[in-house]
Amino acid sequence: MLRSAVTLLARGQRLTASAAARQAGAQVRTFAEAPLQEPTVPTHGIHGRYAFALFQAGLKAGDLDKIDKDLQQVEKLAESNPMFAQFLRDPSVPKKEKVTALEEILGKIQVSKTTQSFFEVLAENNRLNEVPKIVTTFEELVVSARGQVKATITTAQKLAANELAEIKKGLDGYLKKGQSLLLDQKVEPAIIGGVIIDIGDKHIDLSINTRIKKIQQLLMETV
C-alpha cells in the first residue's frame, strides 16, 4: 500500500513538473528581507483579514516567529482551560473587562507587544470568537512565507523510518524550487491500514477503510 502511495505521488510529480519549471526562478527570502506582500494563501472572511493584518504587522516588525509561538500558546491555553475558551467566545463580557483580563493573561505567558496589541484590538472589536480561525490562517501564512509546504501523513500505525523516508521522497515532486517539506504524522487506527496523504490542496486517500467503503458501494449498486 505504501509503495502504491509512492507510485501515485510520482505520477503527480510528472504532472506538476511543467508548473514547477515555471517557478524555477522564484527566490526564497527571509522575514527580515521580505517586503510586505499579498497573501500567499486564501484569506477569506473576517478571520482571514485579521490574520493577514497580523501577518503584515509581524513581517514589518520582524517578529513573525515570536507571534507564531504566542498564538500556539494561546491556542493550547484555550484547549486546556475551558474557562478561558469560554471567555474568548462570550460576547456579553464588557470590552474593558476583556482588555484588562487579556493584559494579565497574555502578560503571564510573555507574548510580544505585537501579539498583545492585536488581542486588544480583537477584544475592542468583539472578535475574540474568531481566534481559532485566525490562528489557523496565520499559521498557514507563516508556513508559506517560510517557503514550506505542509503535508500530513495519516496511517493506522506509526510508520517505520524507512517507510516515512520513502513517502517523503515521493512528496518532493510537489515542491517548487526553494521550498521545503513540513511534515506532520498522524495515527488513526480507524483507517485500518494504508495511508492518507494531504499536501497543499491535494488529498490522496489510499486507506483500506476507504477501499472497503468503495467496494460496499459498488456491491450495493449492483444489487
HUTA-V786517 format. One record per backbone hydrogen bond with DSSP energy under -1.0 kcal/mol. CO is the residue of the C=O (numbers start at 1). NH is the residue of the N-H. E is the energy in kcal/mol with one decimal. If there is no record, write none. Layout:
{{CO,NH,E} {CO,NH,E}}
//
This chain:
{{1,5,-1.7} {2,6,-2.0} {3,7,-2.3} {4,8,-2.4} {5,9,-2.3} {6,10,-2.2} {7,11,-1.8} {8,12,-2.0} {9,13,-2.1} {10,14,-1.8} {11,15,-2.0} {12,16,-1.8} {16,20,-2.3} {17,21,-2.2} {18,22,-1.5} {21,24,-1.4} {23,26,-2.2} {30,34,-2.1} {44,48,-1.0} {45,49,-1.8} {46,50,-2.2} {47,51,-2.4} {48,52,-2.3} {49,53,-2.1} {50,54,-2.3} {51,55,-2.3} {52,56,-2.7} {53,57,-2.2} {54,58,-2.7} {55,59,-2.4} {56,60,-2.5} {57,61,-2.2} {58,62,-1.3} {58,63,-1.8} {63,67,-2.4} {64,68,-2.7} {65,69,-2.0} {66,70,-2.5} {67,71,-2.7} {68,72,-1.7} {69,73,-2.0} {70,74,-2.3} {71,75,-2.6} {72,76,-2.4} {73,77,-2.3} {74,78,-2.2} {75,79,-1.9} {76,80,-2.0} {77,81,-1.8} {81,85,-2.1} {82,86,-2.5} {83,87,-2.1} {84,88,-2.0} {85,89,-1.5} {86,90,-2.3} {94,98,-2.1} {95,99,-2.7} {96,100,-2.4} {97,101,-2.5} {98,102,-2.6} {99,103,-2.2} {100,104,-1.6} {101,105,-2.7} {102,106,-3.1} {103,107,-1.3} {104,108,-1.5} {105,109,-1.1} {106,111,-1.6} {112,116,-2.5} {113,117,-2.7} {114,118,-2.2} {115,119,-2.3} {116,120,-1.7} {117,121,-2.0} {118,122,-2.2} {119,123,-2.3} {120,124,-2.5} {121,125,-1.8} {122,127,-3.3} {123,126,-1.2} {127,130,-1.8} {128,131,-1.6} {130,134,-2.5} {131,135,-2.9} {132,136,-1.9} {133,137,-2.3} {134,138,-2.8} {135,139,-2.3} {136,140,-1.7} {137,141,-2.1} {138,142,-2.4} {139,143,-2.5} {140,144,-2.0} {141,145,-2.3} {142,146,-1.7} {143,148,-2.3} {144,147,-1.6} {147,180,-2.2} {149,182,-2.7} {150,200,-1.4} {151,184,-2.4} {152,198,-2.5} {153,186,-2.9} {154,196,-2.3} {155,188,-2.8} {160,164,-2.4} {161,165,-2.2} {162,166,-1.6} {163,167,-1.9} {164,168,-2.6} {165,169,-2.0} {166,170,-1.5} {167,171,-1.9} {171,174,-2.1} {172,175,-1.6} {176,179,-2.2} {180,149,-2.5} {182,151,-2.6} {184,153,-2.6} {186,155,-2.3} {188,191,-2.0} {189,192,-2.1} {191,193,-2.6} {191,209,-1.9} {193,208,-2.1} {195,206,-2.6} {196,154,-3.0} {197,204,-3.2} {198,152,-2.9} {199,202,-2.3} {202,199,-2.0} {204,197,-3.0} {207,211,-1.7} {208,212,-2.5} {209,213,-2.0} {210,214,-2.1} {211,215,-2.1} {212,216,-2.6} {213,217,-2.2} {214,218,-2.2} {215,219,-2.4} {216,220,-2.2} {217,221,-1.9} {218,222,-1.3}}
//
